[in-house]
């Protein structure tokens, strides 16, 4: 695929000595919104772990946002992860920090130093995902949907080329799910590539985007 952000070519993925996939071909183009669907246990998370550098590609070729997955070195993985944003089912927010401090923590960890620029960027991403203005709240004071929006905001902080969302609505009710998916769809329409894994067919049917089924 021309202008592909993600490619796997004749790839084999092994997790804990189990062959999850063998000889698979997979690609996602720049600016696409793609669903990765399959039942629980079908290998969606293992595939995504390969893409964000948490699991090695066992055979074949692969590339993501300009990095060769068969040649990437351990010290390059933090650099890879600055070019992608990852959103998880269980939010993974720091419980002892406010919304604001959760996002500041990521920016400082990735080299941001100017306080005004940090404050501006935090405001920008929270506005993008429609999070309430009170950034002094802690995660436990937010609904599940609000926490997931903060998690998406966190993933957007460093202007990623790709957002990977692993079952992002798995813990949410249908109404909240629809709102979170609208946020991800808007992000894709603004030019960021979005790859969403889900087992929820209603989410897929509602948005009607490209689907890769495992």
ChimeraX commands (.cxc) that place a marker at each C-alpha (Angstrom):
marker #1 position 0.00,0.00,0.00 radius 0.5
marker #1 position 1.34,3.42,-0.98 radius 0.5
marker #1 position 1.94,5.83,1.94 radius 0.5
marker #1 position 1.44,3.00,4.41 radius 0.5
marker #1 position 1.90,3.87,8.08 radius 0.5
marker #1 position 1.85,0.19,9.10 radius 0.5
marker #1 position 2.85,-2.89,7.10 radius 0.5
marker #1 position 3.38,-6.55,7.92 radius 0.5
marker #1 position 4.64,-8.84,5.14 radius 0.5
marker #1 position 4.61,-12.64,5.53 radius 0.5
marker #1 position 4.83,-12.02,9.26 radius 0.5
marker #1 position 4.80,-14.55,12.08 radius 0.5
marker #1 position 3.85,-13.52,15.62 radius 0.5
marker #1 position 4.63,-15.77,18.58 radius 0.5
marker #1 position 3.54,-14.94,22.13 radius 0.5
marker #1 position 4.68,-17.12,25.06 radius 0.5
marker #1 position 5.74,-19.90,22.63 radius 0.5
marker #1 position 2.28,-19.96,21.00 radius 0.5
marker #1 position 2.09,-19.13,17.30 radius 0.5
marker #1 position -0.58,-16.44,17.13 radius 0.5
marker #1 position -0.27,-15.68,13.40 radius 0.5
marker #1 position 1.90,-16.99,10.60 radius 0.5
marker #1 position 2.53,-15.64,7.10 radius 0.5
marker #1 position 0.15,-12.68,7.47 radius 0.5
marker #1 position 0.03,-9.53,5.35 radius 0.5
marker #1 position -1.44,-6.38,6.82 radius 0.5
marker #1 position -1.29,-2.68,6.02 radius 0.5
marker #1 position -2.81,0.61,7.12 radius 0.5
marker #1 position -2.48,3.72,4.99 radius 0.5
marker #1 position -1.79,7.26,6.15 radius 0.5
marker #1 position -4.96,8.96,7.39 radius 0.5
marker #1 position -7.04,5.77,7.46 radius 0.5
marker #1 position -9.43,4.70,10.20 radius 0.5
marker #1 position -9.28,0.91,10.42 radius 0.5
marker #1 position -11.04,-1.56,12.70 radius 0.5
marker #1 position -9.23,-4.74,13.75 radius 0.5
marker #1 position -11.96,-7.13,14.81 radius 0.5
marker #1 position -12.14,-10.63,16.21 radius 0.5
marker #1 position -13.37,-12.58,19.20 radius 0.5
marker #1 position -11.61,-12.35,22.55 radius 0.5
marker #1 position -8.45,-14.47,22.27 radius 0.5
marker #1 position -8.17,-14.12,18.48 radius 0.5
marker #1 position -4.79,-12.37,18.76 radius 0.5
marker #1 position -5.70,-8.69,18.41 radius 0.5
marker #1 position -3.64,-7.57,21.41 radius 0.5
marker #1 position -0.61,-9.64,20.36 radius 0.5
marker #1 position -0.68,-8.02,16.93 radius 0.5
marker #1 position -0.89,-4.55,18.45 radius 0.5
marker #1 position 1.95,-5.33,20.90 radius 0.5
marker #1 position 4.18,-6.05,17.91 radius 0.5
marker #1 position 3.25,-2.70,16.41 radius 0.5
marker #1 position 4.12,-0.64,19.50 radius 0.5
marker #1 position 7.28,-2.59,20.27 radius 0.5
marker #1 position 6.14,-4.68,23.23 radius 0.5
marker #1 position 6.52,-8.00,21.37 radius 0.5
marker #1 position 9.09,-9.00,18.75 radius 0.5
marker #1 position 8.16,-9.95,15.22 radius 0.5
marker #1 position 9.22,-13.60,14.98 radius 0.5
marker #1 position 9.56,-13.86,11.19 radius 0.5
marker #1 position 8.78,-11.89,8.06 radius 0.5
marker #1 position 8.96,-8.13,7.61 radius 0.5
marker #1 position 7.17,-5.24,9.31 radius 0.5
marker #1 position 7.30,-1.48,9.56 radius 0.5
marker #1 position 5.46,1.21,11.51 radius 0.5
marker #1 position 5.80,5.02,11.23 radius 0.5
marker #1 position 9.16,4.61,9.50 radius 0.5
marker #1 position 10.67,2.02,11.88 radius 0.5
marker #1 position 11.62,-1.46,10.67 radius 0.5
marker #1 position 10.13,-3.90,13.18 radius 0.5
marker #1 position 12.68,-6.62,12.39 radius 0.5
marker #1 position 15.66,-4.33,12.97 radius 0.5
marker #1 position 14.47,-1.97,15.70 radius 0.5
marker #1 position 16.74,-1.84,18.74 radius 0.5
marker #1 position 15.56,-1.61,22.33 radius 0.5
marker #1 position 16.86,1.95,22.73 radius 0.5
marker #1 position 14.78,3.03,19.69 radius 0.5
marker #1 position 11.46,1.85,21.12 radius 0.5
marker #1 position 10.91,5.03,23.21 radius 0.5
marker #1 position 11.46,7.04,20.00 radius 0.5
marker #1 position 8.95,4.85,18.16 radius 0.5
marker #1 position 6.40,5.38,20.93 radius 0.5
marker #1 position 6.70,9.15,20.61 radius 0.5
marker #1 position 5.35,8.81,17.06 radius 0.5
marker #1 position 2.36,6.70,18.07 radius 0.5
marker #1 position -0.28,7.09,20.77 radius 0.5
marker #1 position -1.69,4.01,22.50 radius 0.5
marker #1 position -5.10,3.86,24.22 radius 0.5
marker #1 position -6.00,0.90,26.43 radius 0.5
marker #1 position -9.27,-0.58,27.69 radius 0.5
marker #1 position -8.42,0.16,31.34 radius 0.5
marker #1 position -7.31,3.79,30.76 radius 0.5
marker #1 position -3.96,3.40,32.65 radius 0.5
marker #1 position -4.20,6.87,34.20 radius 0.5
marker #1 position -2.06,7.59,37.28 radius 0.5
marker #1 position -4.60,7.52,40.15 radius 0.5
marker #1 position -2.65,9.82,42.49 radius 0.5
marker #1 position -2.35,12.67,39.95 radius 0.5
marker #1 position -4.90,15.13,38.60 radius 0.5
marker #1 position -5.99,15.12,34.96 radius 0.5
marker #1 position -3.60,18.00,34.33 radius 0.5
marker #1 position -0.68,16.29,36.06 radius 0.5
marker #1 position -1.31,13.00,34.22 radius 0.5
marker #1 position -0.76,14.82,30.93 radius 0.5
marker #1 position 2.11,17.00,32.17 radius 0.5
marker #1 position 3.90,13.84,33.33 radius 0.5
marker #1 position 3.92,12.48,29.77 radius 0.5
marker #1 position 5.10,15.74,28.21 radius 0.5
marker #1 position 7.97,16.15,30.69 radius 0.5
marker #1 position 8.95,12.50,30.21 radius 0.5
marker #1 position 9.22,13.11,26.45 radius 0.5
marker #1 position 11.38,16.21,26.72 radius 0.5
marker #1 position 9.00,19.17,27.05 radius 0.5
marker #1 position 10.41,21.85,29.39 radius 0.5
marker #1 position 8.63,25.17,28.76 radius 0.5
marker #1 position 5.79,25.51,31.28 radius 0.5
marker #1 position 3.63,27.74,29.08 radius 0.5
marker #1 position 3.98,25.43,26.09 radius 0.5
marker #1 position 3.10,22.45,28.29 radius 0.5
marker #1 position 0.02,24.20,29.66 radius 0.5
marker #1 position -1.08,25.20,26.16 radius 0.5
marker #1 position -0.67,21.69,24.75 radius 0.5
marker #1 position -2.59,20.11,27.64 radius 0.5
marker #1 position -5.46,22.57,27.03 radius 0.5
marker #1 position -5.41,21.82,23.28 radius 0.5
marker #1 position -5.71,18.05,23.60 radius 0.5
marker #1 position -8.38,18.21,26.31 radius 0.5
marker #1 position -10.40,20.54,24.11 radius 0.5
marker #1 position -10.02,18.12,21.17 radius 0.5
marker #1 position -11.58,15.27,23.17 radius 0.5
marker #1 position -14.25,17.39,24.91 radius 0.5
marker #1 position -13.07,16.83,28.48 radius 0.5
marker #1 position -14.62,19.15,31.12 radius 0.5
marker #1 position -12.52,22.20,31.96 radius 0.5
marker #1 position -11.75,21.24,35.59 radius 0.5
marker #1 position -8.33,19.64,35.18 radius 0.5
marker #1 position -7.73,19.52,38.95 radius 0.5
marker #1 position -10.00,16.49,39.29 radius 0.5
marker #1 position -8.48,13.07,39.90 radius 0.5
marker #1 position -9.28,10.08,37.66 radius 0.5
marker #1 position -11.58,8.51,40.31 radius 0.5
marker #1 position -13.75,11.65,40.15 radius 0.5
marker #1 position -14.47,11.09,36.45 radius 0.5
marker #1 position -16.86,8.74,34.69 radius 0.5
marker #1 position -15.44,5.87,32.63 radius 0.5
marker #1 position -16.09,7.77,29.41 radius 0.5
marker #1 position -14.34,10.89,30.72 radius 0.5
marker #1 position -11.34,8.82,31.82 radius 0.5
marker #1 position -11.08,7.27,28.37 radius 0.5
marker #1 position -11.24,10.71,26.76 radius 0.5
marker #1 position -8.37,11.82,29.00 radius 0.5
marker #1 position -6.48,8.68,27.91 radius 0.5
marker #1 position -7.07,9.63,24.27 radius 0.5
marker #1 position -5.91,13.19,25.02 radius 0.5
marker #1 position -2.74,11.73,26.56 radius 0.5
marker #1 position -2.16,9.69,23.39 radius 0.5
marker #1 position -2.42,12.86,21.27 radius 0.5
marker #1 position 0.05,14.96,23.25 radius 0.5
marker #1 position 3.10,14.50,21.02 radius 0.5
marker #1 position 1.27,14.90,17.68 radius 0.5
marker #1 position 1.44,11.16,16.82 radius 0.5
marker #1 position 1.22,9.87,13.27 radius 0.5
marker #1 position -0.83,6.90,14.49 radius 0.5
marker #1 position -3.28,6.19,17.32 radius 0.5
marker #1 position -3.58,2.53,18.35 radius 0.5
marker #1 position -6.64,1.83,20.51 radius 0.5
marker #1 position -6.89,-1.66,22.06 radius 0.5
marker #1 position -10.53,-2.37,22.99 radius 0.5
marker #1 position -10.96,1.31,24.01 radius 0.5
marker #1 position -14.68,0.92,24.76 radius 0.5
marker #1 position -14.53,-2.49,26.45 radius 0.5
marker #1 position -15.43,-1.08,29.88 radius 0.5
marker #1 position -17.99,1.49,28.71 radius 0.5
marker #1 position -21.76,1.49,28.28 radius 0.5
marker #1 position -23.23,1.87,24.75 radius 0.5
marker #1 position -23.99,5.59,25.03 radius 0.5
marker #1 position -20.51,6.41,26.30 radius 0.5
marker #1 position -18.98,4.09,23.70 radius 0.5
marker #1 position -20.59,6.08,20.89 radius 0.5
marker #1 position -19.12,9.33,22.23 radius 0.5
marker #1 position -15.61,7.90,22.52 radius 0.5
marker #1 position -15.76,6.47,18.99 radius 0.5
marker #1 position -16.89,9.86,17.64 radius 0.5
marker #1 position -13.78,11.39,19.21 radius 0.5
marker #1 position -11.53,8.81,17.51 radius 0.5
marker #1 position -13.34,9.33,14.19 radius 0.5
marker #1 position -12.80,13.10,14.42 radius 0.5
marker #1 position -9.10,12.52,15.09 radius 0.5
marker #1 position -8.88,10.42,11.91 radius 0.5
marker #1 position -10.73,13.06,9.89 radius 0.5
marker #1 position -8.13,15.59,11.07 radius 0.5
marker #1 position -5.39,13.48,9.45 radius 0.5
marker #1 position -4.09,11.13,12.15 radius 0.5
marker #1 position -4.18,7.42,11.29 radius 0.5
marker #1 position -6.35,5.43,13.73 radius 0.5
marker #1 position -6.29,1.66,14.30 radius 0.5
marker #1 position -8.96,0.36,16.70 radius 0.5
marker #1 position -9.24,-3.24,17.91 radius 0.5
marker #1 position -12.66,-4.34,19.14 radius 0.5
marker #1 position -14.92,-7.35,19.44 radius 0.5
marker #1 position -18.03,-5.11,19.47 radius 0.5
marker #1 position -19.79,-5.37,16.11 radius 0.5
marker #1 position -22.20,-2.55,16.96 radius 0.5
marker #1 position -19.26,-0.12,17.14 radius 0.5
marker #1 position -18.04,-1.28,13.74 radius 0.5
marker #1 position -21.49,-1.12,12.15 radius 0.5
marker #1 position -22.11,2.39,13.47 radius 0.5
marker #1 position -18.99,3.95,11.92 radius 0.5
marker #1 position -18.72,1.88,8.72 radius 0.5
marker #1 position -14.97,2.14,8.23 radius 0.5
marker #1 position -12.48,-0.35,6.78 radius 0.5
marker #1 position -12.44,-3.65,8.70 radius 0.5
marker #1 position -9.68,-6.25,9.06 radius 0.5
marker #1 position -11.06,-9.43,10.65 radius 0.5
marker #1 position -8.94,-11.97,12.51 radius 0.5
marker link #1:1,2 radius 0.2
marker link #1:2,3 radius 0.2
marker link #1:3,4 radius 0.2
marker link #1:4,5 radius 0.2
marker link #1:5,6 radius 0.2
marker link #1:6,7 radius 0.2
marker link #1:7,8 radius 0.2
marker link #1:8,9 radius 0.2
marker link #1:9,10 radius 0.2
marker link #1:10,11 radius 0.2
marker link #1:11,12 radius 0.2
marker link #1:12,13 radius 0.2
marker link #1:13,14 radius 0.2
marker link #1:14,15 radius 0.2
marker link #1:15,16 radius 0.2
marker link #1:16,17 radius 0.2
marker link #1:17,18 radius 0.2
marker link #1:18,19 radius 0.2
marker link #1:19,20 radius 0.2
marker link #1:20,21 radius 0.2
marker link #1:21,22 radius 0.2
marker link #1:22,23 radius 0.2
marker link #1:23,24 radius 0.2
marker link #1:24,25 radius 0.2
marker link #1:25,26 radius 0.2
marker link #1:26,27 radius 0.2
marker link #1:27,28 radius 0.2
marker link #1:28,29 radius 0.2
marker link #1:29,30 radius 0.2
marker link #1:30,31 radius 0.2
marker link #1:31,32 radius 0.2
marker link #1:32,33 radius 0.2
marker link #1:33,34 radius 0.2
marker link #1:34,35 radius 0.2
marker link #1:35,36 radius 0.2
marker link #1:36,37 radius 0.2
marker link #1:37,38 radius 0.2
marker link #1:38,39 radius 0.2
marker link #1:39,40 radius 0.2
marker link #1:40,41 radius 0.2
marker link #1:41,42 radius 0.2
marker link #1:42,43 radius 0.2
marker link #1:43,44 radius 0.2
marker link #1:44,45 radius 0.2
marker link #1:45,46 radius 0.2
marker link #1:46,47 radius 0.2
marker link #1:47,48 radius 0.2
marker link #1:48,49 radius 0.2
marker link #1:49,50 radius 0.2
marker link #1:50,51 radius 0.2
marker link #1:51,52 radius 0.2
marker link #1:52,53 radius 0.2
marker link #1:53,54 radius 0.2
marker link #1:54,55 radius 0.2
marker link #1:55,56 radius 0.2
marker link #1:56,57 radius 0.2
marker link #1:57,58 radius 0.2
marker link #1:58,59 radius 0.2
marker link #1:59,60 radius 0.2
marker link #1:60,61 radius 0.2
marker link #1:61,62 radius 0.2
marker link #1:62,63 radius 0.2
marker link #1:63,64 radius 0.2
marker link #1:64,65 radius 0.2
marker link #1:65,66 radius 0.2
marker link #1:66,67 radius 0.2
marker link #1:67,68 radius 0.2
marker link #1:68,69 radius 0.2
marker link #1:69,70 radius 0.2
marker link #1:70,71 radius 0.2
marker link #1:71,72 radius 0.2
marker link #1:72,73 radius 0.2
marker link #1:73,74 radius 0.2
marker link #1:74,75 radius 0.2
marker link #1:75,76 radius 0.2
marker link #1:76,77 radius 0.2
marker link #1:77,78 radius 0.2
marker link #1:78,79 radius 0.2
marker link #1:79,80 radius 0.2
marker link #1:80,81 radius 0.2
marker link #1:81,82 radius 0.2
marker link #1:82,83 radius 0.2
marker link #1:83,84 radius 0.2
marker link #1:84,85 radius 0.2
marker link #1:85,86 radius 0.2
marker link #1:86,87 radius 0.2
marker link #1:87,88 radius 0.2
marker link #1:88,89 radius 0.2
marker link #1:89,90 radius 0.2
marker link #1:90,91 radius 0.2
marker link #1:91,92 radius 0.2
marker link #1:92,93 radius 0.2
marker link #1:93,94 radius 0.2
marker link #1:94,95 radius 0.2
marker link #1:95,96 radius 0.2
marker link #1:96,97 radius 0.2
marker link #1:97,98 radius 0.2
marker link #1:98,99 radius 0.2
marker link #1:99,100 radius 0.2
marker link #1:100,101 radius 0.2
marker link #1:101,102 radius 0.2
marker link #1:102,103 radius 0.2
marker link #1:103,104 radius 0.2
marker link #1:104,105 radius 0.2
marker link #1:105,106 radius 0.2
marker link #1:106,107 radius 0.2
marker link #1:107,108 radius 0.2
marker link #1:108,109 radius 0.2
marker link #1:109,110 radius 0.2
marker link #1:110,111 radius 0.2
marker link #1:111,112 radius 0.2
marker link #1:112,113 radius 0.2
marker link #1:113,114 radius 0.2
marker link #1:114,115 radius 0.2
marker link #1:115,116 radius 0.2
marker link #1:116,117 radius 0.2
marker link #1:117,118 radius 0.2
marker link #1:118,119 radius 0.2
marker link #1:119,120 radius 0.2
marker link #1:120,121 radius 0.2
marker link #1:121,122 radius 0.2
marker link #1:122,123 radius 0.2
marker link #1:123,124 radius 0.2
marker link #1:124,125 radius 0.2
marker link #1:125,126 radius 0.2
marker link #1:126,127 radius 0.2
marker link #1:127,128 radius 0.2
marker link #1:128,129 radius 0.2
marker link #1:129,130 radius 0.2
marker link #1:130,131 radius 0.2
marker link #1:131,132 radius 0.2
marker link #1:132,133 radius 0.2
marker link #1:133,134 radius 0.2
marker link #1:134,135 radius 0.2
marker link #1:135,136 radius 0.2
marker link #1:136,137 radius 0.2
marker link #1:137,138 radius 0.2
marker link #1:138,139 radius 0.2
marker link #1:139,140 radius 0.2
marker link #1:140,141 radius 0.2
marker link #1:141,142 radius 0.2
marker link #1:142,143 radius 0.2
marker link #1:143,144 radius 0.2
marker link #1:144,145 radius 0.2
marker link #1:145,146 radius 0.2
marker link #1:146,147 radius 0.2
marker link #1:147,148 radius 0.2
marker link #1:148,149 radius 0.2
marker link #1:149,150 radius 0.2
marker link #1:150,151 radius 0.2
marker link #1:151,152 radius 0.2
marker link #1:152,153 radius 0.2
marker link #1:153,154 radius 0.2
marker link #1:154,155 radius 0.2
marker link #1:155,156 radius 0.2
marker link #1:156,157 radius 0.2
marker link #1:157,158 radius 0.2
marker link #1:158,159 radius 0.2
marker link #1:159,160 radius 0.2
marker link #1:160,161 radius 0.2
marker link #1:161,162 radius 0.2
marker link #1:162,163 radius 0.2
marker link #1:163,164 radius 0.2
marker link #1:164,165 radius 0.2
marker link #1:165,166 radius 0.2
marker link #1:166,167 radius 0.2
marker link #1:167,168 radius 0.2
marker link #1:168,169 radius 0.2
marker link #1:169,170 radius 0.2
marker link #1:170,171 radius 0.2
marker link #1:171,172 radius 0.2
marker link #1:172,173 radius 0.2
marker link #1:173,174 radius 0.2
marker link #1:174,175 radius 0.2
marker link #1:175,176 radius 0.2
marker link #1:176,177 radius 0.2
marker link #1:177,178 radius 0.2
marker link #1:178,179 radius 0.2
marker link #1:179,180 radius 0.2
marker link #1:180,181 radius 0.2
marker link #1:181,182 radius 0.2
marker link #1:182,183 radius 0.2
marker link #1:183,184 radius 0.2
marker link #1:184,185 radius 0.2
marker link #1:185,186 radius 0.2
marker link #1:186,187 radius 0.2
marker link #1:187,188 radius 0.2
marker link #1:188,189 radius 0.2
marker link #1:189,190 radius 0.2
marker link #1:190,191 radius 0.2
marker link #1:191,192 radius 0.2
marker link #1:192,193 radius 0.2
marker link #1:193,194 radius 0.2
marker link #1:194,195 radius 0.2
marker link #1:195,196 radius 0.2
marker link #1:196,197 radius 0.2
marker link #1:197,198 radius 0.2
marker link #1:198,199 radius 0.2
marker link #1:199,200 radius 0.2
marker link #1:200,201 radius 0.2
marker link #1:201,202 radius 0.2
marker link #1:202,203 radius 0.2
marker link #1:203,204 radius 0.2
marker link #1:204,205 radius 0.2
marker link #1:205,206 radius 0.2
marker link #1:206,207 radius 0.2
marker link #1:207,208 radius 0.2
marker link #1:208,209 radius 0.2
marker link #1:209,210 radius 0.2
marker link #1:210,211 radius 0.2
marker link #1:211,212 radius 0.2
marker link #1:212,213 radius 0.2
marker link #1:213,214 radius 0.2
view
